[in-house]
Amino acid sequence: EQMVRSMALKAVELSKNRALEIKRLLQERLGIDAARIETIGRGWDEPLGTDSEQNRRVEVQWFTVE
């Protein structure tokens, strides 16, 4: 049980770091203000399926104010 917990915490950490790297790239390459970007690391919470490669992803949602 401790091993599973440790793996889950590591997955969340990796997920957060992956999202932060995308945030950094959006700021650096597109000049998007950091205050307009929210990052969330989900770890194992929302898998696409059983393929671990598929689950190593970053999803981006764009919202506009009209």
PDB file of N, CA, C, O and CB in Angstrom:
ATOM      1  N   GLU A   1       0.824  -1.207   0.000  1.00  0.00           N
ATOM      2  CA  GLU A   1       0.000   0.000   0.000  1.00  0.00           C
ATOM      3  C   GLU A   1       0.864   1.266   0.000  1.00  0.00           C
ATOM      4  O   GLU A   1       0.564   2.232  -0.701  1.00  0.00           O
ATOM      5  CB  GLU A   1      -0.936   0.001   1.216  1.00  0.00           C
ATOM      6  N   GLN A   2       1.930   1.247   0.787  1.00  0.00           N
ATOM      7  CA  GLN A   2       2.836   2.399   0.849  1.00  0.00           C
ATOM      8  C   GLN A   2       3.472   2.646  -0.514  1.00  0.00           C
ATOM      9  O   GLN A   2       3.657   3.796  -0.914  1.00  0.00           O
ATOM     10  CB  GLN A   2       3.931   2.178   1.919  1.00  0.00           C
ATOM     11  N   MET A   3       3.808   1.573  -1.232  1.00  0.00           N
ATOM     12  CA  MET A   3       4.433   1.705  -2.543  1.00  0.00           C
ATOM     13  C   MET A   3       3.465   2.348  -3.545  1.00  0.00           C
ATOM     14  O   MET A   3       3.865   3.199  -4.340  1.00  0.00           O
ATOM     15  CB  MET A   3       4.896   0.328  -3.055  1.00  0.00           C
ATOM     16  N   VAL A   4       2.206   1.942  -3.504  1.00  0.00           N
ATOM     17  CA  VAL A   4       1.199   2.516  -4.400  1.00  0.00           C
ATOM     18  C   VAL A   4       1.014   3.992  -4.089  1.00  0.00           C
ATOM     19  O   VAL A   4       0.914   4.810  -5.003  1.00  0.00           O
ATOM     20  CB  VAL A   4      -0.148   1.766  -4.274  1.00  0.00           C
ATOM     21  N   ARG A   5       0.969   4.333  -2.833  1.00  0.00           N
ATOM     22  CA  ARG A   5       0.824   5.735  -2.425  1.00  0.00           C
ATOM     23  C   ARG A   5       2.016   6.567  -2.921  1.00  0.00           C
ATOM     24  O   ARG A   5       1.848   7.673  -3.435  1.00  0.00           O
ATOM     25  CB  ARG A   5       0.699   5.840  -0.880  1.00  0.00           C
ATOM     26  N   SER A   6       3.208   6.016  -2.758  1.00  0.00           N
ATOM     27  CA  SER A   6       4.413   6.702  -3.205  1.00  0.00           C
ATOM     28  C   SER A   6       4.398   6.910  -4.720  1.00  0.00           C
ATOM     29  O   SER A   6       4.788   7.972  -5.203  1.00  0.00           O
ATOM     30  CB  SER A   6       5.657   5.913  -2.793  1.00  0.00           C
ATOM     31  N   MET A   7       3.953   5.909  -5.462  1.00  0.00           N
ATOM     32  CA  MET A   7       3.870   6.018  -6.923  1.00  0.00           C
ATOM     33  C   MET A   7       2.829   7.049  -7.331  1.00  0.00           C
ATOM     34  O   MET A   7       3.036   7.796  -8.288  1.00  0.00           O
ATOM     35  CB  MET A   7       3.534   4.657  -7.547  1.00  0.00           C
ATOM     36  N   ALA A   8       1.724   7.095  -6.620  1.00  0.00           N
ATOM     37  CA  ALA A   8       0.670   8.064  -6.919  1.00  0.00           C
ATOM     38  C   ALA A   8       1.158   9.490  -6.669  1.00  0.00           C
ATOM     39  O   ALA A   8       0.887  10.387  -7.468  1.00  0.00           O
ATOM     40  CB  ALA A   8      -0.582   7.776  -6.071  1.00  0.00           C
ATOM     41  N   LEU A   9       1.873   9.702  -5.571  1.00  0.00           N
ATOM     42  CA  LEU A   9       2.414  11.027  -5.276  1.00  0.00           C
ATOM     43  C   LEU A   9       3.436  11.440  -6.326  1.00  0.00           C
ATOM     44  O   LEU A   9       3.475  12.603  -6.726  1.00  0.00           O
ATOM     45  CB  LEU A   9       3.051  11.049  -3.882  1.00  0.00           C
ATOM     46  N   LYS A  10       4.253  10.510  -6.773  1.00  0.00           N
ATOM     47  CA  LYS A  10       5.242  10.787  -7.813  1.00  0.00           C
ATOM     48  C   LYS A  10       4.538  11.137  -9.128  1.00  0.00           C
ATOM     49  O   LYS A  10       4.986  12.026  -9.852  1.00  0.00           O
ATOM     50  CB  LYS A  10       6.184   9.572  -8.009  1.00  0.00           C
ATOM     51  N   ALA A  11       3.444  10.443  -9.437  1.00  0.00           N
ATOM     52  CA  ALA A  11       2.682  10.716 -10.658  1.00  0.00           C
ATOM     53  C   ALA A  11       2.101  12.125 -10.629  1.00  0.00           C
ATOM     54  O   ALA A  11       2.106  12.813 -11.650  1.00  0.00           O
ATOM     55  CB  ALA A  11       1.557   9.683 -10.835  1.00  0.00           C
ATOM     56  N   VAL A  12       1.607  12.560  -9.489  1.00  0.00           N
ATOM     57  CA  VAL A  12       1.073  13.915  -9.352  1.00  0.00           C
ATOM     58  C   VAL A  12       2.188  14.935  -9.530  1.00  0.00           C
ATOM     59  O   VAL A  12       2.007  15.946 -10.208  1.00  0.00           O
ATOM     60  CB  VAL A  12       0.388  14.101  -7.981  1.00  0.00           C
ATOM     61  N   GLU A  13       3.327  14.675  -8.931  1.00  0.00           N
ATOM     62  CA  GLU A  13       4.468  15.581  -9.057  1.00  0.00           C
ATOM     63  C   GLU A  13       4.906  15.705 -10.522  1.00  0.00           C
ATOM     64  O   GLU A  13       5.126  16.812 -11.015  1.00  0.00           O
ATOM     65  CB  GLU A  13       5.644  15.087  -8.187  1.00  0.00           C
ATOM     66  N   LEU A  14       5.029  14.581 -11.205  1.00  0.00           N
ATOM     67  CA  LEU A  14       5.412  14.607 -12.618  1.00  0.00           C
ATOM     68  C   LEU A  14       4.381  15.349 -13.455  1.00  0.00           C
ATOM     69  O   LEU A  14       4.730  16.111 -14.356  1.00  0.00           O
ATOM     70  CB  LEU A  14       5.588  13.185 -13.148  1.00  0.00           C
ATOM     71  N   SER A  15       3.121  15.121 -13.153  1.00  0.00           N
ATOM     72  CA  SER A  15       2.034  15.779 -13.872  1.00  0.00           C
ATOM     73  C   SER A  15       2.087  17.292 -13.683  1.00  0.00           C
ATOM     74  O   SER A  15       1.936  18.047 -14.643  1.00  0.00           O
ATOM     75  CB  SER A  15       0.684  15.238 -13.403  1.00  0.00           C
ATOM     76  N   LYS A  16       2.298  17.726 -12.455  1.00  0.00           N
ATOM     77  CA  LYS A  16       2.404  19.159 -12.170  1.00  0.00           C
ATOM     78  C   LYS A  16       3.596  19.776 -12.895  1.00  0.00           C
ATOM     79  O   LYS A  16       3.491  20.865 -13.459  1.00  0.00           O
ATOM     80  CB  LYS A  16       2.529  19.398 -10.658  1.00  0.00           C
ATOM     81  N   ASN A  17       4.727  19.074 -12.877  1.00  0.00           N
ATOM     82  CA  ASN A  17       5.916  19.580 -13.555  1.00  0.00           C
ATOM     83  C   ASN A  17       5.711  19.668 -15.061  1.00  0.00           C
ATOM     84  O   ASN A  17       6.183  20.610 -15.697  1.00  0.00           O
ATOM     85  CB  ASN A  17       7.112  18.695 -13.248  1.00  0.00           C
ATOM     86  N   ARG A  18       5.014  18.700 -15.632  1.00  0.00           N
ATOM     87  CA  ARG A  18       4.719  18.717 -17.063  1.00  0.00           C
ATOM     88  C   ARG A  18       3.852  19.925 -17.398  1.00  0.00           C
ATOM     89  O   ARG A  18       4.113  20.616 -18.383  1.00  0.00           O
ATOM     90  CB  ARG A  18       4.015  17.409 -17.494  1.00  0.00           C
ATOM     91  N   ALA A  19       2.841  20.186 -16.604  1.00  0.00           N
ATOM     92  CA  ALA A  19       1.953  21.330 -16.832  1.00  0.00           C
ATOM     93  C   ALA A  19       2.709  22.649 -16.662  1.00  0.00           C
ATOM     94  O   ALA A  19       2.495  23.587 -17.431  1.00  0.00           O
ATOM     95  CB  ALA A  19       0.751  21.279 -15.866  1.00  0.00           C
ATOM     96  N   LEU A  20       3.578  22.728 -15.677  1.00  0.00           N
ATOM     97  CA  LEU A  20       4.365  23.950 -15.466  1.00  0.00           C
ATOM     98  C   LEU A  20       5.309  24.227 -16.627  1.00  0.00           C
ATOM     99  O   LEU A  20       5.543  25.384 -16.975  1.00  0.00           O
ATOM    100  CB  LEU A  20       5.162  23.846 -14.174  1.00  0.00           C
ATOM    101  N   GLU A  21       5.846  23.183 -17.222  1.00  0.00           N
ATOM    102  CA  GLU A  21       6.722  23.359 -18.375  1.00  0.00           C
ATOM    103  C   GLU A  21       5.942  23.914 -19.567  1.00  0.00           C
ATOM    104  O   GLU A  21       6.455  24.760 -20.299  1.00  0.00           O
ATOM    105  CB  GLU A  21       7.392  22.027 -18.750  1.00  0.00           C
ATOM    106  N   ILE A  22       4.726  23.452 -19.764  1.00  0.00           N
ATOM    107  CA  ILE A  22       3.887  23.994 -20.845  1.00  0.00           C
ATOM    108  C   ILE A  22       3.559  25.452 -20.562  1.00  0.00           C
ATOM    109  O   ILE A  22       3.551  26.271 -21.481  1.00  0.00           O
ATOM    110  CB  ILE A  22       2.579  23.168 -21.004  1.00  0.00           C
ATOM    111  N   LYS A  23       3.290  25.788 -19.311  1.00  0.00           N
ATOM    112  CA  LYS A  23       3.036  27.182 -18.935  1.00  0.00           C
ATOM    113  C   LYS A  23       4.242  28.052 -19.278  1.00  0.00           C
ATOM    114  O   LYS A  23       4.105  29.139 -19.839  1.00  0.00           O
ATOM    115  CB  LYS A  23       2.709  27.290 -17.429  1.00  0.00           C
ATOM    116  N   ARG A  24       5.424  27.551 -18.928  1.00  0.00           N
ATOM    117  CA  ARG A  24       6.649  28.296 -19.217  1.00  0.00           C
ATOM    118  C   ARG A  24       6.807  28.520 -20.721  1.00  0.00           C
ATOM    119  O   ARG A  24       7.173  29.613 -21.153  1.00  0.00           O
ATOM    120  CB  ARG A  24       7.873  27.551 -18.659  1.00  0.00           C
ATOM    121  N   LEU A  25       6.536  27.505 -21.501  1.00  0.00           N
ATOM    122  CA  LEU A  25       6.652  27.634 -22.952  1.00  0.00           C
ATOM    123  C   LEU A  25       5.627  28.608 -23.525  1.00  0.00           C
ATOM    124  O   LEU A  25       5.942  29.374 -24.436  1.00  0.00           O
ATOM    125  CB  LEU A  25       6.490  26.275 -23.609  1.00  0.00           C
ATOM    126  N   LEU A  26       4.408  28.584 -23.000  1.00  0.00           N
ATOM    127  CA  LEU A  26       3.382  29.527 -23.457  1.00  0.00           C
ATOM    128  C   LEU A  26       3.796  30.966 -23.150  1.00  0.00           C
ATOM    129  O   LEU A  26       3.565  31.870 -23.953  1.00  0.00           O
ATOM    130  CB  LEU A  26       2.023  29.210 -22.795  1.00  0.00           C
ATOM    131  N   GLN A  27       4.398  31.167 -22.002  1.00  0.00           N
ATOM    132  CA  GLN A  27       4.885  32.498 -21.636  1.00  0.00           C
ATOM    133  C   GLN A  27       6.046  32.914 -22.539  1.00  0.00           C
ATOM    134  O   GLN A  27       6.060  34.014 -23.093  1.00  0.00           O
ATOM    135  CB  GLN A  27       5.323  32.524 -20.158  1.00  0.00           C
ATOM    136  N   GLU A  28       7.007  32.021 -22.672  1.00  0.00           N
ATOM    137  CA  GLU A  28       8.231  32.332 -23.408  1.00  0.00           C
ATOM    138  C   GLU A  28       7.984  32.505 -24.909  1.00  0.00           C
ATOM    139  O   GLU A  28       8.459  33.470 -25.509  1.00  0.00           O
ATOM    140  CB  GLU A  28       9.259  31.238 -23.182  1.00  0.00           C
ATOM    141  N   ARG A  29       7.259  31.597 -25.502  1.00  0.00           N
ATOM    142  CA  ARG A  29       7.105  31.603 -26.960  1.00  0.00           C
ATOM    143  C   ARG A  29       5.951  32.467 -27.457  1.00  0.00           C
ATOM    144  O   ARG A  29       6.019  33.034 -28.547  1.00  0.00           O
ATOM    145  CB  ARG A  29       6.909  30.204 -27.444  1.00  0.00           C
ATOM    146  N   LEU A  30       4.892  32.564 -26.655  1.00  0.00           N
ATOM    147  CA  LEU A  30       3.721  33.312 -27.102  1.00  0.00           C
ATOM    148  C   LEU A  30       3.489  34.601 -26.330  1.00  0.00           C
ATOM    149  O   LEU A  30       2.608  35.387 -26.676  1.00  0.00           O
ATOM    150  CB  LEU A  30       2.510  32.452 -26.994  1.00  0.00           C
ATOM    151  N   GLY A  31       4.278  34.818 -25.284  1.00  0.00           N
ATOM    152  CA  GLY A  31       4.153  36.036 -24.500  1.00  0.00           C
ATOM    153  C   GLY A  31       2.880  36.127 -23.682  1.00  0.00           C
ATOM    154  O   GLY A  31       2.416  37.226 -23.376  1.00  0.00           O
ATOM    155  N   ILE A  32       2.313  34.990 -23.327  1.00  0.00           N
ATOM    156  CA  ILE A  32       1.082  34.983 -22.531  1.00  0.00           C
ATOM    157  C   ILE A  32       1.425  35.302 -21.075  1.00  0.00           C
ATOM    158  O   ILE A  32       2.355  34.729 -20.507  1.00  0.00           O
ATOM    159  CB  ILE A  32       0.352  33.602 -22.638  1.00  0.00           C
ATOM    160  N   ASP A  33       0.678  36.205 -20.491  1.00  0.00           N
ATOM    161  CA  ASP A  33       0.883  36.608 -19.102  1.00  0.00           C
ATOM    162  C   ASP A  33       0.659  35.410 -18.176  1.00  0.00           C
ATOM    163  O   ASP A  33      -0.360  34.727 -18.275  1.00  0.00           O
ATOM    164  CB  ASP A  33      -0.067  37.777 -18.724  1.00  0.00           C
ATOM    165  N   ALA A  34       1.603  35.161 -17.288  1.00  0.00           N
ATOM    166  CA  ALA A  34       1.519  34.032 -16.361  1.00  0.00           C
ATOM    167  C   ALA A  34       0.247  34.059 -15.522  1.00  0.00           C
ATOM    168  O   ALA A  34      -0.280  33.006 -15.162  1.00  0.00           O
ATOM    169  CB  ALA A  34       2.725  34.022 -15.449  1.00  0.00           C
ATOM    170  N   ALA A  35      -0.249  35.251 -15.209  1.00  0.00           N
ATOM    171  CA  ALA A  35      -1.467  35.380 -14.396  1.00  0.00           C
ATOM    172  C   ALA A  35      -2.700  34.835 -15.113  1.00  0.00           C
ATOM    173  O   ALA A  35      -3.723  34.566 -14.483  1.00  0.00           O
ATOM    174  CB  ALA A  35      -1.696  36.842 -14.025  1.00  0.00           C
ATOM    175  N   ARG A  36      -2.600  34.674 -16.430  1.00  0.00           N
ATOM    176  CA  ARG A  36      -3.734  34.175 -17.209  1.00  0.00           C
ATOM    177  C   ARG A  36      -3.695  32.666 -17.409  1.00  0.00           C
ATOM    178  O   ARG A  36      -4.565  32.100 -18.071  1.00  0.00           O
ATOM    179  CB  ARG A  36      -3.773  34.857 -18.552  1.00  0.00           C
ATOM    180  N   ILE A  37      -2.684  32.014 -16.836  1.00  0.00           N
ATOM    181  CA  ILE A  37      -2.512  30.576 -17.032  1.00  0.00           C
ATOM    182  C   ILE A  37      -2.626  29.861 -15.693  1.00  0.00           C
ATOM    183  O   ILE A  37      -1.925  30.191 -14.736  1.00  0.00           O
ATOM    184  CB  ILE A  37      -1.149  30.266 -17.702  1.00  0.00           C
ATOM    185  N   GLU A  38      -3.502  28.896 -15.641  1.00  0.00           N
ATOM    186  CA  GLU A  38      -3.652  28.069 -14.440  1.00  0.00           C
ATOM    187  C   GLU A  38      -3.187  26.662 -14.792  1.00  0.00           C
ATOM    188  O   GLU A  38      -3.580  26.118 -15.824  1.00  0.00           O
ATOM    189  CB  GLU A  38      -5.144  28.066 -13.914  1.00  0.00           C
ATOM    190  N   THR A  39      -2.364  26.081 -13.953  1.00  0.00           N
ATOM    191  CA  THR A  39      -1.896  24.714 -14.183  1.00  0.00           C
ATOM    192  C   THR A  39      -2.423  23.797 -13.092  1.00  0.00           C
ATOM    193  O   THR A  39      -2.534  24.183 -11.929  1.00  0.00           O
ATOM    194  CB  THR A  39      -0.354  24.661 -14.234  1.00  0.00           C
ATOM    195  N   ILE A  40      -2.743  22.582 -13.492  1.00  0.00           N
ATOM    196  CA  ILE A  40      -3.236  21.563 -12.567  1.00  0.00           C
ATOM    197  C   ILE A  40      -2.576  20.242 -12.939  1.00  0.00           C
ATOM    198  O   ILE A  40      -2.601  19.843 -14.103  1.00  0.00           O
ATOM    199  CB  ILE A  40      -4.805  21.450 -12.612  1.00  0.00           C
ATOM    200  N   GLY A  41      -1.995  19.571 -11.974  1.00  0.00           N
ATOM    201  CA  GLY A  41      -1.455  18.231 -12.182  1.00  0.00           C
ATOM    202  C   GLY A  41      -2.443  17.214 -11.651  1.00  0.00           C
ATOM    203  O   GLY A  41      -2.794  17.236 -10.472  1.00  0.00           O
ATOM    204  N   ARG A  42      -2.885  16.335 -12.506  1.00  0.00           N
ATOM    205  CA  ARG A  42      -3.912  15.365 -12.110  1.00  0.00           C
ATOM    206  C   ARG A  42      -3.350  13.986 -11.750  1.00  0.00           C
ATOM    207  O   ARG A  42      -4.049  13.166 -11.155  1.00  0.00           O
ATOM    208  CB  ARG A  42      -4.914  15.214 -13.223  1.00  0.00           C
ATOM    209  N   GLY A  43      -2.096  13.733 -12.109  1.00  0.00           N
ATOM    210  CA  GLY A  43      -1.533  12.417 -11.795  1.00  0.00           C
ATOM    211  C   GLY A  43      -2.344  11.306 -12.423  1.00  0.00           C
ATOM    212  O   GLY A  43      -2.568  11.301 -13.634  1.00  0.00           O
ATOM    213  N   TRP A  44      -2.782  10.372 -11.614  1.00  0.00           N
ATOM    214  CA  TRP A  44      -3.554   9.222 -12.099  1.00  0.00           C
ATOM    215  C   TRP A  44      -5.059   9.479 -12.090  1.00  0.00           C
ATOM    216  O   TRP A  44      -5.826   8.566 -12.396  1.00  0.00           O
ATOM    217  CB  TRP A  44      -3.245   8.001 -11.255  1.00  0.00           C
ATOM    218  N   ASP A  45      -5.498  10.659 -11.759  1.00  0.00           N
ATOM    219  CA  ASP A  45      -6.926  10.921 -11.548  1.00  0.00           C
ATOM    220  C   ASP A  45      -7.801  10.813 -12.794  1.00  0.00           C
ATOM    221  O   ASP A  45      -8.964  10.420 -12.695  1.00  0.00           O
ATOM    222  CB  ASP A  45      -7.087  12.273 -10.978  1.00  0.00           C
ATOM    223  N   GLU A  46      -7.268  11.153 -13.958  1.00  0.00           N
ATOM    224  CA  GLU A  46      -8.092  11.170 -15.165  1.00  0.00           C
ATOM    225  C   GLU A  46      -7.387  10.491 -16.342  1.00  0.00           C
ATOM    226  O   GLU A  46      -7.021  11.157 -17.311  1.00  0.00           O
ATOM    227  CB  GLU A  46      -8.453  12.608 -15.533  1.00  0.00           C
ATOM    228  N   PRO A  47      -7.197   9.186 -16.264  1.00  0.00           N
ATOM    229  CA  PRO A  47      -6.514   8.492 -17.348  1.00  0.00           C
ATOM    230  C   PRO A  47      -7.384   8.407 -18.610  1.00  0.00           C
ATOM    231  O   PRO A  47      -8.613   8.376 -18.531  1.00  0.00           O
ATOM    232  CB  PRO A  47      -6.112   7.092 -16.897  1.00  0.00           C
ATOM    233  N   LEU A  48      -6.720   8.369 -19.776  1.00  0.00           N
ATOM    234  CA  LEU A  48      -7.436   8.143 -21.034  1.00  0.00           C
ATOM    235  C   LEU A  48      -7.710   6.664 -21.235  1.00  0.00           C
ATOM    236  O   LEU A  48      -8.656   6.286 -21.925  1.00  0.00           O
ATOM    237  CB  LEU A  48      -6.636   8.698 -22.222  1.00  0.00           C
ATOM    238  N   GLY A  49      -6.892   5.843 -20.638  1.00  0.00           N
ATOM    239  CA  GLY A  49      -7.028   4.401 -20.793  1.00  0.00           C
ATOM    240  C   GLY A  49      -5.945   3.702 -20.006  1.00  0.00           C
ATOM    241  O   GLY A  49      -5.374   4.270 -19.075  1.00  0.00           O
ATOM    242  N   THR A  50      -5.664   2.473 -20.380  1.00  0.00           N
ATOM    243  CA  THR A  50      -4.681   1.690 -19.637  1.00  0.00           C
ATOM    244  C   THR A  50      -3.263   1.865 -20.171  1.00  0.00           C
ATOM    245  O   THR A  50      -2.308   1.439 -19.522  1.00  0.00           O
ATOM    246  CB  THR A  50      -5.056   0.230 -19.673  1.00  0.00           C
ATOM    247  N   ASP A  51      -3.110   2.477 -21.326  1.00  0.00           N
ATOM    248  CA  ASP A  51      -1.787   2.698 -21.917  1.00  0.00           C
ATOM    249  C   ASP A  51      -1.110   3.878 -21.220  1.00  0.00           C
ATOM    250  O   ASP A  51      -1.578   5.013 -21.316  1.00  0.00           O
ATOM    251  CB  ASP A  51      -1.899   2.956 -23.452  1.00  0.00           C
ATOM    252  N   SER A  52      -0.004   3.605 -20.516  1.00  0.00           N
ATOM    253  CA  SER A  52       0.636   4.672 -19.745  1.00  0.00           C
ATOM    254  C   SER A  52       1.188   5.776 -20.647  1.00  0.00           C
ATOM    255  O   SER A  52       1.247   6.933 -20.231  1.00  0.00           O
ATOM    256  CB  SER A  52       1.760   4.097 -18.887  1.00  0.00           C
ATOM    257  N   GLU A  53       1.589   5.443 -21.866  1.00  0.00           N
ATOM    258  CA  GLU A  53       2.069   6.472 -22.795  1.00  0.00           C
ATOM    259  C   GLU A  53       0.948   7.451 -23.143  1.00  0.00           C
ATOM    260  O   GLU A  53       1.183   8.655 -23.253  1.00  0.00           O
ATOM    261  CB  GLU A  53       2.627   5.822 -24.081  1.00  0.00           C
ATOM    262  N   GLN A  54      -0.246   6.943 -23.313  1.00  0.00           N
ATOM    263  CA  GLN A  54      -1.414   7.776 -23.622  1.00  0.00           C
ATOM    264  C   GLN A  54      -1.726   8.734 -22.484  1.00  0.00           C
ATOM    265  O   GLN A  54      -2.223   9.838 -22.708  1.00  0.00           O
ATOM    266  CB  GLN A  54      -2.633   6.900 -23.913  1.00  0.00           C
ATOM    267  N   ASN A  55      -1.439   8.317 -21.287  1.00  0.00           N
ATOM    268  CA  ASN A  55      -1.798   9.103 -20.112  1.00  0.00           C
ATOM    269  C   ASN A  55      -0.758  10.154 -19.752  1.00  0.00           C
ATOM    270  O   ASN A  55      -0.985  10.967 -18.856  1.00  0.00           O
ATOM    271  CB  ASN A  55      -2.011   8.194 -18.942  1.00  0.00           C
ATOM    272  N   ARG A  56       0.371  10.147 -20.432  1.00  0.00           N
ATOM    273  CA  ARG A  56       1.388  11.191 -20.247  1.00  0.00           C
ATOM    274  C   ARG A  56       1.081  12.304 -21.229  1.00  0.00           C
ATOM    275  O   ARG A  56       1.617  12.344 -22.336  1.00  0.00           O
ATOM    276  CB  ARG A  56       2.848  10.632 -20.458  1.00  0.00           C
ATOM    277  N   ARG A  57       0.220  13.196 -20.810  1.00  0.00           N
ATOM    278  CA  ARG A  57      -0.250  14.229 -21.725  1.00  0.00           C
ATOM    279  C   ARG A  57      -0.502  15.516 -20.967  1.00  0.00           C
ATOM    280  O   ARG A  57      -0.564  15.542 -19.737  1.00  0.00           O
ATOM    281  CB  ARG A  57      -1.523  13.778 -22.455  1.00  0.00           C
ATOM    282  N   VAL A  58      -0.645  16.570 -21.729  1.00  0.00           N
ATOM    283  CA  VAL A  58      -1.075  17.854 -21.194  1.00  0.00           C
ATOM    284  C   VAL A  58      -2.276  18.271 -22.012  1.00  0.00           C
ATOM    285  O   VAL A  58      -2.236  18.245 -23.242  1.00  0.00           O
ATOM    286  CB  VAL A  58       0.073  18.937 -21.241  1.00  0.00           C
ATOM    287  N   GLU A  59      -3.331  18.650 -21.342  1.00  0.00           N
ATOM    288  CA  GLU A  59      -4.520  19.162 -22.021  1.00  0.00           C
ATOM    289  C   GLU A  59      -4.580  20.659 -21.791  1.00  0.00           C
ATOM    290  O   GLU A  59      -4.332  21.137 -20.685  1.00  0.00           O
ATOM    291  CB  GLU A  59      -5.823  18.461 -21.511  1.00  0.00           C
ATOM    292  N   VAL A  60      -4.908  21.387 -22.829  1.00  0.00           N
ATOM    293  CA  VAL A  60      -5.000  22.846 -22.745  1.00  0.00           C
ATOM    294  C   VAL A  60      -6.422  23.251 -23.086  1.00  0.00           C
ATOM    295  O   VAL A  60      -6.993  22.785 -24.072  1.00  0.00           O
ATOM    296  CB  VAL A  60      -3.975  23.542 -23.699  1.00  0.00           C
ATOM    297  N   GLN A  61      -6.976  24.105 -22.280  1.00  0.00           N
ATOM    298  CA  GLN A  61      -8.302  24.671 -22.543  1.00  0.00           C
ATOM    299  C   GLN A  61      -8.157  26.176 -22.660  1.00  0.00           C
ATOM    300  O   GLN A  61      -7.555  26.817 -21.799  1.00  0.00           O
ATOM    301  CB  GLN A  61      -9.326  24.292 -21.419  1.00  0.00           C
ATOM    302  N   TRP A  62      -8.707  26.737 -23.723  1.00  0.00           N
ATOM    303  CA  TRP A  62      -8.677  28.183 -23.942  1.00  0.00           C
ATOM    304  C   TRP A  62     -10.064  28.733 -23.656  1.00  0.00           C
ATOM    305  O   TRP A  62     -11.057  28.218 -24.169  1.00  0.00           O
ATOM    306  CB  TRP A  62      -8.221  28.535 -25.399  1.00  0.00           C
ATOM    307  N   PHE A  63     -10.134  29.769 -22.845  1.00  0.00           N
ATOM    308  CA  PHE A  63     -11.395  30.446 -22.559  1.00  0.00           C
ATOM    309  C   PHE A  63     -11.264  31.904 -22.974  1.00  0.00           C
ATOM    310  O   PHE A  63     -10.250  32.548 -22.701  1.00  0.00           O
ATOM    311  CB  PHE A  63     -11.776  30.324 -21.049  1.00  0.00           C
ATOM    312  N   THR A  64     -12.263  32.403 -23.613  1.00  0.00           N
ATOM    313  CA  THR A  64     -12.252  33.808 -24.011  1.00  0.00           C
ATOM    314  C   THR A  64     -13.428  34.519 -23.382  1.00  0.00           C
ATOM    315  O   THR A  64     -14.485  33.930 -23.156  1.00  0.00           O
ATOM    316  CB  THR A  64     -12.291  33.953 -25.545  1.00  0.00           C
ATOM    317  N   VAL A  65     -13.230  35.773 -23.106  1.00  0.00           N
ATOM    318  CA  VAL A  65     -14.297  36.605 -22.552  1.00  0.00           C
ATOM    319  C   VAL A  65     -14.888  37.396 -23.714  1.00  0.00           C
ATOM    320  O   VAL A  65     -14.178  38.100 -24.433  1.00  0.00           O
ATOM    321  CB  VAL A  65     -13.765  37.563 -21.403  1.00  0.00           C
ATOM    322  N   GLU A  66     -16.174  37.269 -23.879  1.00  0.00           N
ATOM    323  CA  GLU A  66     -16.823  37.985 -24.989  1.00  0.00           C
ATOM    324  C   GLU A  66     -17.655  39.137 -24.495  1.00  0.00           C
ATOM    325  O   GLU A  66     -18.268  39.844 -25.295  1.00  0.00           O
ATOM    326  CB  GLU A  66     -17.692  37.043 -25.798  1.00  0.00           C
TER     327      GLU A  66
END
